C-alpha cells in the first residue's frame, strides 16, 4: 500500500468509504439540527480559465468560512471520506460555521492543466477559489500535510483575508528532505499515472521545500498546529527516508509559531499522519477553539 512506502507529509491514503470523519460529533450535530433544517449544500465548479476546480460548500452566511486544504495525493475525500453531502452538513453543524472543501487540479472531479504544480501555483489557485466562494468573509484555513504549506503561503500573501489557521501534521522544510522527490514521484507515477494531481505535485517537492524555507513568518492571527508523534511503522519509515527524527518533526512545526502572540502546539501519540481520520475529534475541537477565540 502506498502509505507504507511514502514518507510523512507526502502520503496518499486510500480511505475506506465506511469511515466517517464526523462520527465523534454525530450526536452533537444531530441534536443541534435535523436534516429538514440543514444548511444548503452546493457542489459547483470554479472556472480558472485554463481548468475548473470542483468545490463542495455549505454556505449559510456565517461570519467566517472554514476552508479545508488536503495533502499530497488527496482530494476532498480526506475530509469527507463517505463522499456524501450529509457528511459535509454534519461537519458544518458541528462547527456552527460554513465550510468549503475542494479538489485541486488532477483530483477527483477537477480538471487539469500543464502548469507546474508547485506551491506558488497551488496557492494562486486557492486564492481564486476563496475569492469566488468566501463572499468577502475572512477564512479559517485548515491544512493537512502538503496542504499545510499551501495555506501557510496563502496566509502570508493574504494576511487581511485570514482569521486563523489550523495545521494538521503539516509539511515543513525543517523536516522534509528534498532528496526524496524522485522516490515519491516514481511511487505516485507507478500507482496512479502521469496525469494524477499527486504525481504532478510530487514532481515539484524539492522546489516546494526550498520555497518554504524562504517564506516569512505567518501573520499574527490565532494558529494551532497538530503534530503526530505516534511511533508507528509509517512514522519510522518517514524519519528514515527524510534522515530526521520525530523530535525534528515536532520542532519543525514549533517554528510555525515564530513571532505569533497566539500559538498553540499539540502533539498526539494516538494517531498517525492522518489525524483527521484517526482523531477527528481533535481536529474539530481545535477548529472550535479557533472560532471561540475569534468570537471574543
Backbone torsions as a table, in degrees:
resi	resn	phi	psi	omega
1	UNK	NA	143.2	-172.9
2	UNK	-58.3	-37.6	-178.3
3	UNK	-65.3	-14.1	178.5
4	UNK	-80.7	-19.8	-173.2
5	UNK	-116.3	-15.4	-178.3
6	UNK	-94.0	142.1	-178.9
7	UNK	-71.0	159.2	-178.2
8	UNK	-51.2	144.4	179.2
9	UNK	73.5	3.4	175.8
10	UNK	-131.0	29.6	-172.3
11	UNK	-109.6	143.9	173.6
12	UNK	-108.2	123.4	178.3
13	UNK	-97.3	134.8	172.4
14	UNK	-84.9	100.3	-166.9
15	UNK	-83.0	126.7	175.4
16	UNK	-66.0	132.8	-175.8
17	UNK	-65.7	-18.4	-177.3
18	UNK	-82.1	-9.0	-178.7
19	UNK	-85.3	125.4	179.6
20	UNK	-105.1	117.5	179.9
21	UNK	-55.5	-31.4	-172.3
22	UNK	-98.0	11.6	-171.4
23	UNK	-58.3	-35.6	-178.3
24	UNK	-64.6	-21.0	-177.0
25	UNK	-114.2	12.5	-176.0
26	UNK	-59.6	-45.9	-178.6
27	UNK	-62.1	-41.5	179.9
28	UNK	-63.1	-49.2	-175.5
29	UNK	-67.1	-38.6	-178.8
30	UNK	-67.7	-30.4	-179.7
31	UNK	-77.3	-25.1	-178.5
32	UNK	-77.4	-34.3	-171.5
33	UNK	-162.3	132.3	179.2
34	UNK	-89.2	173.3	-172.5
35	UNK	-63.8	-25.1	-177.8
36	UNK	-73.6	-17.7	-179.8
37	UNK	-116.2	15.2	-178.4
38	UNK	-64.6	152.3	178.2
39	UNK	-62.2	149.3	178.9
40	UNK	-66.8	135.3	-179.2
41	UNK	-105.4	136.4	178.1
42	UNK	-131.6	139.1	175.2
43	UNK	-121.5	105.7	-173.9
44	UNK	-136.9	166.6	178.2
45	UNK	-102.8	142.8	169.8
46	UNK	-102.3	120.5	-177.1
47	UNK	-88.5	115.2	179.8
48	UNK	-94.4	4.6	-178.5
49	UNK	94.5	-55.0	179.1
50	UNK	-86.6	-26.1	-179.9
51	UNK	-164.8	169.0	-179.4
52	UNK	-115.0	145.9	176.6
53	UNK	-115.0	132.1	179.7
54	UNK	-82.6	130.3	178.7
55	UNK	-117.6	155.2	-179.2
56	UNK	-134.9	116.3	-166.1
57	UNK	-140.2	141.3	163.4
58	UNK	-106.8	118.0	-174.3
59	UNK	-129.3	95.9	-178.8
60	UNK	-120.4	20.0	174.4
61	UNK	64.7	41.6	169.2
62	UNK	-70.2	167.9	-175.0
63	UNK	-63.6	-39.1	-178.8
64	UNK	-120.3	154.7	173.2
65	UNK	-109.6	125.7	177.6
66	UNK	-92.3	120.2	-175.2
67	UNK	-112.8	127.7	-177.9
68	UNK	-103.9	130.1	178.4
69	UNK	-118.5	124.7	-174.3
70	UNK	-86.3	169.0	-179.7
71	UNK	-88.1	-178.3	179.4
72	UNK	-60.7	128.9	179.0
73	UNK	86.8	-2.3	-175.1
74	UNK	-117.2	133.1	166.8
75	UNK	-89.9	-160.0	-176.0
76	UNK	-66.5	-14.4	-177.5
77	UNK	-68.9	-11.5	174.6
78	UNK	-70.0	-16.8	174.6
79	UNK	-108.7	-22.2	-175.1
80	UNK	-131.2	64.7	-169.2
81	UNK	-64.0	-22.5	177.9
82	UNK	-78.7	-20.4	-179.0
83	UNK	73.0	17.8	-176.7
84	UNK	-107.0	151.0	175.9
85	UNK	-67.6	-28.7	178.9
86	UNK	-60.4	-39.8	-179.7
87	UNK	-65.7	-40.1	177.2
88	UNK	-64.4	-41.8	176.5
89	UNK	-59.7	-41.1	-178.6
90	UNK	-64.5	-38.5	177.8
91	UNK	-65.6	-45.1	178.9
92	UNK	-60.1	-39.4	179.2
93	UNK	-67.6	-42.5	179.8
94	UNK	-62.1	-37.0	-178.7
95	UNK	-85.7	-21.1	-174.4
96	UNK	65.5	31.7	-176.9
97	UNK	-149.1	154.8	173.6
98	UNK	-68.0	149.5	-179.8
99	UNK	-134.5	157.5	177.3
100	UNK	-138.1	123.8	170.7
101	UNK	-116.0	155.8	176.3
102	UNK	-157.7	164.3	175.7
103	UNK	-105.0	126.7	174.1
104	UNK	-68.1	170.3	-178.2
105	UNK	-58.2	133.2	178.1
106	UNK	88.5	3.7	178.1
107	UNK	-115.5	145.2	171.5
108	UNK	46.8	-115.4	-174.6
109	UNK	-100.3	7.0	-179.8
110	UNK	-85.9	154.1	178.1
111	UNK	-80.1	-171.2	-176.3
112	UNK	-145.1	155.1	170.7
113	UNK	-139.1	-175.5	-171.7
114	UNK	-97.7	5.6	179.1
115	UNK	-70.2	147.9	175.0
116	UNK	-57.3	135.6	-175.0
117	UNK	-94.5	58.8	179.6
118	UNK	-92.3	174.4	-176.2
119	UNK	-58.8	-41.2	-179.9
120	UNK	-59.1	-42.3	178.6
121	UNK	-69.1	-43.9	-177.7
122	UNK	-65.2	-39.0	176.5
123	UNK	-65.8	-40.3	178.7
124	UNK	-60.9	-39.9	179.6
125	UNK	-71.9	-35.6	174.0
126	UNK	-61.9	-39.4	176.9
127	UNK	-56.8	-42.6	-178.9
128	UNK	-69.5	-38.0	176.7
129	UNK	-62.6	-48.5	-178.9
130	UNK	-65.2	-40.9	179.4
131	UNK	-57.1	-39.2	-178.2
132	UNK	-82.8	-24.0	-170.7
133	UNK	-110.6	-19.8	-174.7
134	UNK	-80.6	-17.8	-179.3
135	UNK	55.5	41.6	176.3
136	UNK	82.0	-4.4	-178.8
137	UNK	-79.4	154.3	170.1
138	UNK	-72.1	155.1	-177.2
139	UNK	-115.7	151.4	166.4
140	UNK	-105.3	119.4	-174.8
141	UNK	-98.8	132.0	178.6
142	UNK	-121.8	112.7	-174.9
143	UNK	-122.6	127.5	177.7
144	UNK	-104.5	133.5	171.3
145	UNK	57.6	-124.5	176.8
146	UNK	-55.9	-33.7	177.8
147	UNK	-60.0	-26.2	177.3
148	UNK	-64.2	-39.1	178.1
149	UNK	-72.4	-32.3	178.1
150	UNK	-64.7	-48.1	-178.7
151	UNK	-70.5	-30.0	175.6
152	UNK	-61.9	-46.8	178.9
153	UNK	-64.4	-39.5	177.8
154	UNK	-60.6	-46.7	-176.8
155	UNK	-63.2	-39.5	-179.8
156	UNK	-66.6	-38.2	-176.8
157	UNK	-89.1	-11.3	179.9
158	UNK	-135.7	56.8	-172.0
159	UNK	-61.8	-30.2	-177.9
160	UNK	-79.1	-9.5	-177.7
161	UNK	-100.6	-2.8	-174.0
162	UNK	-112.5	128.6	178.6
163	UNK	-94.4	-34.3	-177.1
164	UNK	-168.7	164.6	179.5
165	UNK	-137.5	145.4	171.9
166	UNK	-126.4	118.5	177.0
167	UNK	-98.6	125.3	-179.1
168	UNK	-111.2	97.2	-179.6
169	UNK	48.4	57.6	-170.4
170	UNK	-75.1	144.0	166.4
171	UNK	-56.3	143.0	179.2
172	UNK	-154.8	139.6	-178.8
173	UNK	-65.8	-16.4	177.5
174	UNK	-74.3	-9.1	-179.9
175	UNK	-128.5	-49.8	-172.2
176	UNK	-68.9	133.7	-173.8
177	UNK	-99.9	124.0	-178.9
178	UNK	-62.9	-18.9	-177.8
179	UNK	-67.7	-14.6	-178.1
180	UNK	-87.4	0.5	-175.7
181	UNK	-56.3	-50.0	-177.0
182	UNK	-61.0	-39.1	180.0
183	UNK	-61.9	-47.1	-177.8
184	UNK	-69.4	-41.1	178.4
185	UNK	-59.6	-46.9	-178.8
186	UNK	-63.7	-38.4	178.4
187	UNK	-65.2	-42.9	177.8
188	UNK	-65.4	-44.8	-178.7
189	UNK	-60.9	-44.3	-177.4
190	UNK	-64.5	-41.3	-174.9
191	UNK	-87.4	-32.4	-171.3
192	UNK	-122.2	-9.5	176.8
193	UNK	94.4	170.6	-172.8
194	UNK	-72.6	-28.1	-173.3
195	UNK	-94.9	-1.9	178.6
196	UNK	-66.9	140.3	-178.2
197	UNK	-55.4	-41.0	-179.5
198	UNK	-66.5	-33.9	177.8
199	UNK	-65.1	-45.7	-179.2
200	UNK	-68.4	-36.5	176.8
201	UNK	-69.0	-36.8	179.9
202	UNK	-62.0	-30.7	-179.8
203	UNK	-64.6	-16.9	-176.4
204	UNK	-107.5	9.4	-170.4
205	UNK	-64.8	-40.6	179.3
206	UNK	-62.3	-42.4	177.0
207	UNK	-63.2	-39.7	-179.0
208	UNK	-63.5	-40.7	-179.7
209	UNK	-65.3	-41.9	176.1
210	UNK	-64.5	-37.9	178.4
211	UNK	-62.7	-44.9	-179.5
212	UNK	-61.7	-34.4	-178.9
213	UNK	-66.5	-19.3	-179.3
214	UNK	-97.7	-4.2	-178.6
215	UNK	-71.3	138.0	174.4
216	UNK	-74.5	179.4	-178.5
217	UNK	-68.8	160.9	-179.3
218	UNK	-67.9	157.4	171.8
219	UNK	-63.0	155.2	-173.6
220	UNK	-82.0	74.5	175.8
221	UNK	-122.1	164.6	177.3
222	UNK	-60.1	131.6	-178.6
223	UNK	-134.3	135.4	172.4
224	UNK	-122.3	135.9	174.6
225	UNK	-120.6	129.6	175.2
226	UNK	-106.9	130.4	-177.7
227	UNK	-125.8	127.0	174.1
228	UNK	-80.9	121.2	175.1
229	UNK	-113.1	19.5	-179.7
230	UNK	-68.5	130.4	-178.6
231	UNK	-91.2	76.5	-179.3
232	UNK	-115.3	172.1	-177.6
233	UNK	-57.2	-36.9	179.3
234	UNK	-63.9	-43.7	178.8
235	UNK	-66.4	-40.5	178.7
236	UNK	-62.0	-42.5	178.1
237	UNK	-66.1	-38.9	178.5
238	UNK	-61.9	-47.9	179.8
239	UNK	-60.3	-41.6	-179.3
240	UNK	-63.6	-46.7	-177.2
241	UNK	-68.4	-35.3	-179.8
242	UNK	-86.8	-6.6	-177.9
243	UNK	64.0	38.9	-174.5
244	UNK	-137.7	-174.5	-177.8
245	UNK	-130.5	167.7	175.0
246	UNK	-60.1	-36.7	-180.0
247	UNK	-64.6	-37.8	176.5
248	UNK	-67.1	-34.5	174.8
249	UNK	-60.5	-46.5	179.9
250	UNK	-64.5	-46.0	-177.2
251	UNK	-66.5	-31.7	175.6
252	UNK	-61.4	-44.2	178.8
253	UNK	-69.3	-29.0	176.8
254	UNK	-61.4	-32.4	-179.8
255	UNK	-64.8	-20.7	178.4
256	UNK	-61.9	-23.6	-178.4
257	UNK	-87.8	1.4	-178.4
258	UNK	-57.3	124.6	176.1
259	UNK	80.4	0.9	-178.2
260	UNK	-94.0	146.1	178.4
261	UNK	-92.4	-13.1	-179.0
262	UNK	-138.0	85.6	-177.9
263	UNK	-128.0	128.4	178.1
264	UNK	-121.1	127.3	-179.6
265	UNK	-121.1	121.2	-175.3
266	UNK	-121.1	125.0	175.6
267	UNK	-101.0	141.8	176.8
268	UNK	-129.7	140.2	173.8
269	UNK	-108.4	7.0	-176.0
270	UNK	-95.4	-8.7	179.1
271	UNK	-145.5	155.1	177.0
272	UNK	-87.3	-148.8	-172.2
273	UNK	-62.0	-33.6	179.4
274	UNK	-90.9	70.7	-178.4
275	UNK	-59.4	-36.0	-176.9
276	UNK	-66.1	-20.5	178.3
277	UNK	-95.7	-35.9	-176.8
278	UNK	-89.9	-30.8	175.8
279	UNK	-133.4	64.1	-177.9
280	UNK	-58.5	-32.0	-179.6
281	UNK	-63.9	-31.4	179.5
282	UNK	-67.3	-40.9	178.0
283	UNK	-66.1	-48.2	-177.5
284	UNK	-64.9	-42.0	178.8
285	UNK	-58.1	-37.5	-176.6
286	UNK	-82.2	-24.4	168.3
287	UNK	-66.6	-42.5	177.0
288	UNK	-62.2	-37.2	176.8
289	UNK	-60.2	-45.8	179.9
290	UNK	-64.2	-41.5	177.6
291	UNK	-62.2	-37.4	179.2
292	UNK	-67.4	-35.9	177.7
293	UNK	-65.3	-36.4	-177.2
294	UNK	-75.4	-19.5	-178.5
295	UNK	-86.0	-8.8	-177.6
296	UNK	-78.3	NA	NA
